[in-house]
Amino acid sequence: MEKFQEAREKALENLRIADHMASVTYPLLKDNKLLLAAMENLFLSLTHAMNAILLYDRLFKRVPPFSDTFEVKFDLFRKSCVPRYSISKSHPALIREVRDILISHRKSPVEFSRKDTFVICSPDYRLRTISIKELKDYLTEAKVFIQSMVRIVQHNEGIFGAG
């Protein structure tokens, strides 16, 4: 299995996990910390999908070699792959937004649950909330992006053999 195929499978798996957490686990347990765990799986899914497209393009020498850092891959994806495959500009924005939420969580001195939301405070006490509705909106948009990624990388799948 090629690396882009492995990345595709990881993206699909993380998306299934995030979706299950949002649609089954969270309604059952009502623990707002699950929203954050689902966001982490959503981010992994999005980055694996982005990597699958980059690795696919790298295999066909459409992109130069790149280092394994998020910023380098994200910029290359945004500048090269988004226009080439007519990927909606909302998808890179989604990746960036989910990443920013997770970074603010890691840097947060205070976080807590309130009603049906998870609240993250920045060091200067600006608030960022995550709700189940917001998570489901992210998941809906992520599913569209993942479907696009699958369609893109399956285009020449026969060359490499099915995953």
C-alpha positions in Angstrom: 0.0 0.0 0.0 1.3 3.4 -1.0 1.7 6.1 1.7 -1.1 8.2 0.3 -3.4 5.2 0.6 -2.4 4.7 4.2 -3.1 8.4 4.9 -6.5 8.1 3.2 -7.4 5.1 5.4 -6.3 7.0 8.6 -8.4 10.0 7.5 -11.4 7.8 7.1 -10.9 6.1 10.4 -10.4 9.3 12.4 -13.5 10.7 10.7 -15.5 7.7 11.8 -14.3 8.0 15.3 -15.1 11.8 15.5 -18.5 11.2 14.0 -19.3 8.3 16.4 -18.2 10.5 19.4 -20.5 13.3 18.2 -23.5 11.2 17.3 -23.4 8.3 19.7 -21.1 8.7 22.7 -21.7 12.4 23.5 -25.5 12.2 23.5 -25.3 9.1 25.7 -22.8 10.5 28.3 -23.3 14.3 27.9 -19.7 14.9 28.9 -18.5 18.1 27.3 -14.9 16.9 27.3 -15.9 14.5 24.6 -16.4 17.5 22.3 -12.7 18.2 22.6 -11.7 14.6 22.0 -14.0 14.5 18.9 -12.3 17.8 17.7 -8.9 16.1 18.0 -10.0 13.1 15.9 -11.6 15.5 13.4 -8.2 17.4 13.1 -6.4 14.1 12.6 -8.8 13.2 9.9 -8.4 16.5 8.1 -4.6 16.4 8.3 -4.4 12.8 7.1 -6.7 13.8 4.2 -4.5 16.8 3.4 -1.4 14.5 3.6 -3.0 11.9 1.3 -3.5 14.5 -1.4 0.1 15.8 -0.9 1.6 12.3 -1.0 -0.5 11.5 -4.1 0.8 14.6 -5.8 4.4 13.9 -4.6 4.2 10.4 -6.2 3.4 12.0 -9.5 6.0 14.7 -9.0 3.4 17.5 -9.0 4.8 19.0 -5.8 8.4 19.2 -4.6 9.7 17.2 -1.6 8.4 18.7 1.6 9.3 18.5 5.2 7.0 16.8 7.7 5.7 19.9 9.5 2.2 21.1 9.6 2.9 24.6 8.4 5.0 23.5 5.4 2.4 20.9 4.3 -0.5 23.2 4.9 1.1 26.0 2.8 2.0 23.6 0.0 -1.5 22.1 0.1 -3.2 25.6 0.0 -1.0 27.0 -2.8 -0.6 23.9 -5.0 -3.4 21.3 -4.4 -6.4 23.6 -3.7 -6.3 25.3 -7.1 -5.3 22.1 -9.0 -8.2 20.1 -7.7 -10.7 23.0 -7.3 -11.0 22.3 -3.6 -13.2 24.8 -1.8 -11.3 27.5 0.0 -13.5 26.7 3.0 -11.7 23.4 3.5 -8.2 24.9 4.3 -10.1 27.4 6.5 -11.7 24.5 8.4 -8.3 22.8 8.9 -6.9 26.1 10.2 -9.9 26.8 12.5 -9.9 23.3 14.1 -6.2 23.5 14.6 -6.5 27.0 16.2 -9.1 25.6 18.6 -6.8 22.7 19.6 -3.8 25.1 20.1 -5.9 27.4 22.2 -6.9 24.4 24.3 -3.3 23.4 24.8 -2.2 27.0 25.8 -5.3 27.5 28.0 -4.8 28.2 31.7 -8.5 27.6 32.4 -11.2 25.5 30.7 -14.6 24.3 31.9 -18.0 23.0 30.9 -21.0 25.2 30.9 -24.5 23.9 29.9 -23.9 22.1 26.5 -20.6 23.8 25.7 -16.9 23.4 26.5 -15.3 26.7 27.3 -11.6 27.5 26.7 -10.0 30.6 28.1 -7.0 32.1 26.5 -4.2 33.5 28.8 -5.7 37.0 28.4 -9.1 35.4 29.2 -10.8 35.6 25.8 -13.3 32.8 25.6 -13.7 30.2 22.9 -16.5 27.7 23.1 -17.2 24.4 21.5 -20.8 23.1 21.2 -22.2 19.9 19.8 -23.9 21.9 17.1 -20.6 23.6 16.1 -18.8 20.2 16.1 -21.5 18.7 13.9 -21.1 21.6 11.5 -17.4 20.9 11.3 -18.0 17.2 10.8 -20.4 18.0 7.9 -17.9 20.1 6.1 -15.1 17.7 6.9 -17.1 14.8 5.3 -17.3 16.9 2.1 -13.5 17.4 2.1 -12.8 13.7 2.9 -15.1 12.7 -0.1 -13.2 15.1 -2.3 -9.9 13.6 -1.1 -11.0 10.1 -1.8 -12.2 11.0 -5.3 -8.8 12.7 -6.0 -6.6 9.9 -4.8 -8.7 7.1 -6.4 -8.3 8.6 -9.8 -5.2 6.5 -10.6 -5.7 3.8 -8.0 -5.4 1.0 -10.5 -1.8 1.9 -11.1 -0.9 1.0 -7.5 -3.4 -1.7 -6.8 -6.4 -1.3 -4.6 -5.6 -0.5 -0.9 
